[in-house]
Amino acid sequence: MTLFQKLSIFLVNCNYYKLFKKLSMKIIKIPKGSDVKLQVNISSEASVGSNVSLDDVIIKRSTAYNFTKELGKIEDLDGKTVSGSSNFFVNIGDIDLIKTNTIVEYRFKFNEEEKKLTCEKTKLNGRMFVAFFIGKIEML
Amino acid sequence: MKSKISLFGLIVFLSIFSFGQNTVSPDIPLSEFNMSNISSPAFVLINESPSEVYVPENLKALVVHSTSNFKGGLSVELMPYYYINTESKDRNFLKFVGIKKTGERVSQNPFSGLNTTTISFAYANKEFENFLDDERKVFSVGARTKLLRFYNKQEMVDYDQRVSKILQDIDWPPHIVTQANEANTEEERSKILNNYLESDEGKAKIGALLKKLEIYKKPIKPIFQMDGAIGYSTLFKENEINSATVNRLGIWLTSEFSLILNKDSEKSKSNNYFNFFIVGRYVEDGFVNDGSKLYYRDFGGKIELELGKMSFSYEYINRYGNEKGSRSVGNIGLLISKDISLIGGFGKDFSSEDNLIALFGINWGVNFNNN
């Protein structure tokens, strides 16, 4: 692949990224002064490993089915993009059935409230599937 | 809806294809061989092939069975576990295999395999040797389960931890997550993710991790498992609903000890096993002309060399009851894909006459939850 081709693909990807980000990224609105934490709850018969990113920087990796990450004050999070992915691996059992029965919940908790994001599950191959979310945090 | 219609079409096509492949004699005595331990109990009973039955690890929610000597009928096997409590929020891998880790203490529930219980239904319109002169409708129901299952519990805990540590390092770039998140269907999302994995960036970032996962794809078997099954079938003598019926009952118990042959091999893509089976079964057969019933108990064993997708085995079974004899059969099995397998066998059956066994069969599974 030539340098020009690589550059073209990069620019196309950037444009797609900006376009999608602008059009449809989920907005998580949180009141001023809140301490925010992200709670991840996974129910699956597959082995799982997850990671959470804030503005492209990994802030948490976990092998647990349930874990929580303190994100900090909303004033520091305002305008940042938060994303997470949970990767699943199936050895025993049928991957399609296990994927169907897998539940992945990402909950943003602040004050006494919470906002729940549901994740789409995607089969990668005969052994793996992935669940992910991406959203933008905004201060109210 | 379209996919369900296509699936139905596929089932019909495969059924027609299979029913056309009668490579063995249509007159199969009750004791004749079908060593397909992936067959449902209902199918085994109606197919006149009482043999050992055990519960495969890759059971699907719905399986359609057929083999070469299955004429004009169908067998369906359901696994209720995947239809009950689908909203459960405390599933995990170790719990699924019956292992509980509390701090450093690891315990095991040997009855966890009961969640693999299946129920099966079968129907056939066929002629039975030495019983009536033409085809009769016969219906069958069955169930099977894993009564006991013992894994090497510490190895399973270690396995789960090692796999999870690799999985937590697979981080998808935000622009890929965004693209996939915006796709309308799972197929589109899968294509986006897989295209990324095939790109230079994806290979550099995630390729090495996926390679590390390769050795964990080898199937894991319990050290010991005991499977049980029961089947009951009814045949209408006059092909009318109010006509007299005769019945068949089969009960199977199969214990399996598995010894892994290539435990620490990182080069081989499959785990190879030496398996030793102990087989016991009881059959009551009312499909006989003089109105009496045939009873017998079988007890025997089987040794099997399981080399990835190929398996070679030999079984010897003694029969007691009002039918006596022994069976000595060699088998070959080939898993073509995770849904399709071929089985074949050659040897001597229980009866003293016409006791040559030569059989070829096919089995496939269909999953309606494949979104």
Interface residues (C-beta under 8 A of the other chain):
Chain A: M1 N13 C14 Y16 Y17 F20 K21 L23 S24 M25 N41 S43 S44 E45 A46 S47 V48 G49 S50 N51 S53 D56 I58 R61 S62 T63 Y65 T81 S83 S85 N87 F88 F89 N91 I92 G93 D94 D96 L97 K99 T100 N101 T102 I103 E120 K121 T122 K123 L124 N125 G126 R127 M128 V130 F132 F133 I134
Chain B: E57 N58 L59 K60 A61 Y82 T86 E87 S88 K89 D90 R91 N92 F93 K95 F96 V97 Y159 D160 Q161 V163 S164 K165 I166 L167 Q168 D169 I170 D171 W172 P173 P174 H175 V177 T178 Q179 A180 N181 E182 E186 R189 S190 L193 N194 L197 D200 L213 Y216 K217 K218 P219 I220 K338 N367 N369 N370 N371
